[in-house]
Amino acid sequence: MKLLFSIILSLFGCAAAFAQTNTLDHFLETAKGNSPLLKDLRNQVASNQVDSLRLRAGLKPQVNLNSGGLYAPVVSGYGYASAITNEHTFNALVGVNQTIVGKKNVDAQLQAITLQSQSVSNTAKISEQDLKKAITTQYITAYGSLQQQKFNQEVVTLLNQEDTLLRKLTRSNVYRQSDYLTFLVTLKQQQLTLLQSRLQYKNDFSTLNYLAGVADTTIIELQEPKIERAMLPDPGTSIFFRQYRLDSLKLVNSRQLVDFSYKPKASILADGGYNSDFMGQAYKNFGVSAGFSFTLPLYDGGQRKMQYRKLSLEEETRQNYKAFFDAQYRQQIAQLKQQIKDTETLLQQIDEQIKYSEGLIKVDTKLLQTGDLRIADLILAISNYFTVKNLRATTNINKLQLINQLNYWNR
């Protein structure tokens, strides 16, 4: 009893695991986990956080141990001038240097790093949307191939049923041998189409694994993608427009950093230790010293205005790109919504046509049993049914692709 229960539990677990591996969400999560680009961008954000810590650490007093020695011998009056070299010197000093930086200057430098992190983080979100769109597009394509394969299998099954009946009627001389051969050619062609659709599904599924970074050649049946139209955010909060706002803030920050580079700079320094030329009482050459440095930029040939000009040109370029993207964005959203609406209308019309085609085949099947139907008419009815069913599958896949393109902008 326990063994039976264990087997049932194992089979249930395997079924659950299989169901989880053939869904769209599974491939999306796998692709995000395997993407080296997303990992790289996350590492860049972490690296910028380290840069922020390094900047703060660099503003603290810097303590260094410095040591140096020199020996310049004078032999028989030949050698470097002792007044310059002191012949032999040695020092071992601990130095402390503190740069004096204003709070606004520090805040501007930290803001530059923060804006860079936000820009990389936003790029990561856009890259994630790109990956999601690519995986979903291929998933829909593979699912469409699977549906085509199932449809072709359904067609072959239907033709096989008609073949069984028609063969009996031909043997009973209700239909001629040539009529049956005409029908048989159609059946064989459809069987070849079925084999071709199976190969297509394998190729599309393998491409899906490739994009998701899955090294597996096993072919499984995909579940129907659950794709619904998402509510699009206001462009002001969209990640696709946020990049332009961040670029604007970065340009403002760059202008601030240019201004701070022309502010006076000051630092204080001190050291202590041993510094001697061994000319006198060397054991007394322990001591300390302190000092400061001050720099005030006065003239640089007008480079400051040149940098302002460059930043102004970059801002103009940013505005041009933003205006163009905004126009494209609104046009594409409107176009996708209209295409989805038209596709839904077309699907309704196709569904009505399918009902008529199915009804005609049922009538033709009854007429076939009595021999009151031409084989050419049967083949035409089945062909029309194939065409409209295939059109519905193709149109539905196209609708899913359009929704996927529209949902790309939902973040």
C-alpha positions in Angstrom: 0.0 0.0 0.0 2.8 2.4 0.9 4.6 1.5 -2.4 1.5 2.3 -4.4 1.0 5.6 -2.5 4.7 6.5 -3.2 4.3 5.7 -6.9 1.2 7.8 -7.2 2.8 10.7 -5.3 5.9 10.5 -7.6 3.7 10.5 -10.7 1.8 13.5 -9.4 5.0 15.3 -8.7 6.4 14.6 -12.1 3.2 15.8 -13.7 3.3 19.0 -11.7 6.9 19.6 -12.6 6.2 19.0 -16.3 3.2 21.4 -16.2 5.5 24.1 -14.7 8.2 23.7 -17.4 6.0 24.1 -20.5 4.4 27.5 -19.6 5.3 31.0 -20.8 6.1 32.1 -17.2 8.7 29.3 -16.9 10.6 30.3 -20.0 10.4 34.0 -19.0 11.9 33.3 -15.5 14.5 31.0 -17.0 15.6 33.5 -19.6 15.9 36.3 -16.9 17.9 34.0 -14.7 20.3 33.0 -17.5 20.7 36.4 -19.2 24.3 37.7 -18.9 23.2 41.2 -19.8 20.8 41.5 -16.8 23.5 40.1 -14.5 26.0 42.6 -16.0 23.6 45.5 -15.4 22.9 44.4 -11.8 26.7 44.2 -11.2 27.1 47.7 -12.6 24.5 49.1 -10.1 26.4 47.3 -7.3 29.7 48.7 -8.6 28.2 52.3 -8.5 27.3 51.8 -4.9 30.9 50.9 -4.2 32.0 54.1 -6.0 29.7 56.1 -3.7 31.4 54.5 -0.7 34.8 55.2 -2.2 34.0 58.8 -2.7 32.9 59.2 0.9 36.0 57.4 2.1 38.2 59.7 0.0 36.8 62.7 1.8 38.2 61.5 5.1 41.7 62.3 6.3 44.3 60.3 4.3 47.1 58.9 6.3 50.3 57.6 4.6 53.7 56.3 5.8 56.4 57.8 3.6 60.1 56.8 3.7 63.1 57.6 1.6 66.9 57.7 1.7 69.8 59.0 -0.4 73.5 58.5 -0.4 75.7 60.6 -2.7 79.4 59.9 -1.9 82.2 62.4 -2.6 85.5 60.7 -3.3 88.7 62.7 -3.4 86.6 65.8 -4.0 84.6 64.2 -6.9 80.9 63.9 -6.5 77.6 65.8 -6.3 77.7 69.1 -4.5 77.1 68.4 -0.8 75.1 71.6 -0.5 72.5 70.1 -2.9 72.5 66.4 -1.9 73.6 66.7 1.8 75.5 63.5 0.8 73.2 61.2 2.8 69.7 61.7 3.9 66.9 59.5 5.4 63.3 60.1 6.3 60.5 58.1 7.7 57.3 60.2 8.1 53.6 59.6 8.8 51.6 62.1 6.8 48.0 63.2 7.1 46.3 65.1 4.3 42.7 66.5 4.5 41.1 68.0 1.5 38.5 70.6 2.4 35.4 70.1 0.2 32.1 71.9 0.6 28.9 70.0 1.3 27.3 71.1 -1.9 30.3 69.9 -3.9 30.1 66.5 -2.2 26.4 66.2 -2.8 26.9 67.0 -6.5 29.5 64.2 -6.8 27.3 61.8 -4.9 24.3 62.7 -7.1 26.4 62.0 -10.2 26.9 58.4 -9.0 23.3 58.1 -7.9 22.0 59.3 -11.3 24.4 56.8 -13.0 23.0 54.0 -10.9 19.4 55.0 -11.7 20.2 55.2 -15.4 21.8 51.7 -15.3 18.8 50.4 -13.3 16.4 51.8 -15.8 18.4 50.3 -18.6 18.1 47.0 -16.9 14.3 47.3 -16.7 14.2 48.1 -20.5 16.5 45.2 -21.3 14.2 43.0 -19.2 11.2 44.2 -21.2 13.2 43.5 -24.4 14.0 40.0 -23.3 10.4 39.4 -22.2 9.1 40.5 -25.5 11.6 38.3 -27.5 10.8 35.2 -25.4 7.1 35.8 -25.6 7.2 36.4 -29.3 9.1 33.1 -29.9 6.8 31.2 -27.4 3.7 32.4 -29.4 5.4 31.4 -32.6 6.2 27.9 -31.2 2.7 27.6 -29.8 1.3 28.6 -33.2 3.4 25.8 -34.8 2.0 23.4 -32.2 -1.5 24.4 -33.0 -0.8 24.0 -36.7 0.5 20.6 -36.0 -2.6 19.6 -34.0 -4.8 21.1 -36.7 -3.0 19.1 -39.4 -3.4 16.0 -37.2 -7.1 16.7 -37.0 -7.3 17.0 -40.7 -5.5 13.7 -41.3 -7.8 12.0 -38.8 -10.9 13.4 -40.6 -9.6 12.4 -44.0 -8.8 8.9 -42.6 -12.4 8.6 -41.5 -13.6 9.6 -44.9 -11.1 7.3 -46.5 -12.5 4.3 -44.6 -16.0 5.1 -45.8 -15.0 6.0 -49.4 -12.9 2.8 -49.7 -16.0 0.7 -48.8 -18.1 2.7 -51.3 -15.5 2.2 -54.0 -15.4 -1.5 -53.5 -19.2 -1.5 -53.7 -18.9 0.4 -57.1 -20.7 3.4 -55.7 -17.7 5.5 -56.7 -15.1 4.9 -59.4 -11.5 3.9 -58.6 -10.3 7.2 -60.1 -12.5 9.1 -57.7 -11.0 7.3 -54.8 -7.4 7.9 -56.1 -8.2 11.6 -56.4 -9.2 11.6 -52.7 -6.2 9.5 -51.7 -3.8 12.0 -53.3 -5.3 14.7 -51.1 -4.9 12.5 -48.0 -1.2 11.8 -48.8 -0.5 15.5 -49.3 -2.1 16.3 -45.9 0.0 13.6 -44.3 3.1 15.2 -45.7 1.9 18.6 -44.4 1.5 17.0 -41.0 5.1 15.8 -41.0 6.3 19.2 -42.1 4.4 20.9 -39.3 6.0 18.6 -36.8 9.4 19.6 -38.0 8.5 23.3 -37.8 7.3 22.9 -34.2 10.6 21.2 -33.3 12.6 24.0 -34.9 10.5 26.8 -33.2 10.7 25.0 -29.8 14.5 24.6 -30.1 14.8 28.3 -30.9 12.7 29.1 -27.8 15.2 27.1 -25.7 18.1 28.8 -27.3 16.8 32.3 -26.5 16.0 31.3 -22.9 19.5 29.8 -22.5 18.2 26.2 -22.0 20.5 23.5 -23.2 17.9 20.8 -23.7 16.8 19.0 -26.9 13.7 17.4 -25.4 10.5 18.5 -27.2 7.5 19.1 -25.0 4.0 20.4 -25.6 3.6 24.0 -24.8 0.6 25.3 -22.9 -1.5 28.1 -24.3 0.0 31.4 -23.4 -2.0 33.4 -21.0 -1.6 36.9 -22.5 -4.0 39.7 -21.7 -3.9 43.3 -22.7 -2.2 45.2 -19.9 -3.0 48.8 -18.8 -0.4 51.1 -20.1 1.1 53.5 -17.6 1.1 57.3 -18.1 4.1 58.2 -20.3 5.4 60.4 -17.4 6.0 57.3 -15.3 7.1 54.9 -18.1 10.6 53.5 -17.9 11.0 54.4 -21.6 10.5 58.1 -20.9 12.3 58.0 -17.5 15.6 57.6 -19.3 15.2 61.0 -20.9 14.4 62.6 -17.5 17.5 61.0 -16.0 19.6 62.3 -18.9 18.3 65.8 -18.2 19.2 65.5 -14.6 22.7 64.2 -15.5 23.3 67.2 -17.7 22.2 69.6 -14.9 24.5 67.7 -12.5 27.4 68.0 -15.0 27.0 71.7 -15.1 27.2 71.8 -11.3 30.4 69.8 -11.4 31.9 72.2 -13.9 31.0 75.1 -11.6 32.6 73.4 -8.6 35.8 72.7 -10.6 36.3 76.5 -10.7 35.8 77.0 -7.0 38.8 77.6 -4.7 40.4 74.4 -3.4 42.1 74.1 -0.1 43.7 71.3 1.9 45.6 71.0 5.2 48.5 68.6 5.8 50.7 67.5 8.6 53.4 64.9 9.2 55.6 63.6 11.9 58.6 61.3 12.2 62.3 61.2 11.4 64.0 63.4 8.8 67.8 63.8 8.9 70.8 64.5 6.7 73.2 63.0 9.3 75.3 66.2 9.3 74.8 67.1 12.9 73.2 65.4 15.9 71.1 62.9 13.9 69.4 61.5 16.9 67.6 64.8 17.5 66.0 65.0 14.0 62.6 63.7 15.1 59.9 66.3 14.6 56.6 67.3 13.1 55.4 69.8 10.5 52.1 71.2 9.3 50.9 73.3 6.4 48.2 74.0 3.9 47.6 74.5 0.2 45.2 76.8 -1.6 44.3 77.1 -5.3 42.1 79.7 -6.9 41.5 79.3 -10.7 41.9 82.7 -12.4 42.0 82.0 -16.2 41.9 78.9 -18.3 41.4 80.3 -21.8 37.6 80.2 -21.7 37.3 76.4 -21.2 34.4 76.9 -18.8 32.2 78.5 -21.5 33.2 75.7 -23.9 32.1 73.1 -21.5 28.8 74.9 -21.0 28.3 75.0 -24.8 28.9 71.2 -25.0 26.3 70.6 -22.3 23.8 72.9 -24.1 24.3 70.9 -27.3 23.8 67.6 -25.5 20.5 69.0 -24.0 19.3 70.0 -27.4 20.1 66.6 -28.7 18.2 65.0 -25.8 15.1 67.1 -26.5 15.2 66.2 -30.2 15.4 62.5 -29.4 12.7 62.7 -26.8 10.3 64.6 -29.1 10.8 62.1 -31.9 10.4 59.1 -29.5 7.2 60.6 -28.1 5.7 60.9 -31.5 6.7 57.4 -32.5 5.4 56.0 -29.1 1.9 57.5 -29.5 1.6 56.5 -33.1 2.7 52.9 -32.4 0.3 52.5 -29.4 -2.6 53.8 -31.5 -1.7 51.6 -34.4 -1.4 48.4 -32.2 -4.8 49.1 -30.5 -6.5 49.5 -33.9 -4.9 46.3 -35.3 -6.0 44.3 -32.2 -9.5 45.7 -32.6 -9.6 44.8 -36.4 -8.2 41.3 -35.6 -10.9 40.6 -33.0 -13.5 41.6 -35.6 -12.0 39.3 -38.2 -12.0 36.4 -35.7 -15.7 36.8 -35.2 -16.3 36.6 -38.9 -14.0 33.6 -39.2 -15.9 31.8 -36.4 -19.1 32.2 -38.4 -17.5 30.9 -41.5 -16.2 27.8 -39.6 -19.8 27.0 -38.6 -20.9 27.0 -42.2 -17.9 24.9 -43.3 -18.5 22.3 -40.6 -22.2 22.2 -41.5 -21.3 21.6 -45.2 -18.9 18.8 -44.3 -21.6 17.0 -42.3 -24.1 17.3 -45.2 -21.4 16.1 -47.6 -20.6 13.1 -45.4 -24.3 12.0 -45.4 -24.5 12.4 -49.2 -21.2 10.5 -49.5 -22.8 7.5 -47.8 -25.6 7.4 -50.4 -23.3 8.1 -53.4 -25.0 11.4 -54.1 -21.8 13.5 -53.8 -19.0 14.1 -56.2 -15.6 13.5 -54.8 -14.4 16.8 -56.2 -17.2 18.6 -54.2 -16.1 16.7 -51.0 -12.5 17.6 -51.5 -13.5 21.3 -52.1 -15.6 21.4 -49.0 -12.8 19.9 -46.9 -10.2 22.2 -48.5 -12.4 25.2 -47.6 -12.7 24.0 -44.1 -8.9 23.5 -43.8 -8.4 27.1 -45.1 -10.8 28.8 -42.8 -9.6 26.8 -39.7 -6.0 27.6 -40.6 -6.9 31.2 -41.1 -8.4 31.3 -37.6 -5.4 29.8 -36.0 -3.1 32.2 -37.8 -5.2 35.2 -37.0 -5.4 34.2 -33.3 -1.6 33.9 -33.2 -1.3 37.3 -34.9 -3.6 38.7 -32.2 -1.4 37.3 -29.4 1.7 38.8 -31.1 0.0 42.2 -31.3 -1.0 42.1 -27.6 2.6 41.1 -26.8 3.9 44.1 -28.7 1.4 46.4 -26.9 2.3 45.0 -23.5 5.9 45.7 -24.1 5.1 49.3 -23.2 3.3 48.5 -20.0 6.1 49.3 -17.6 
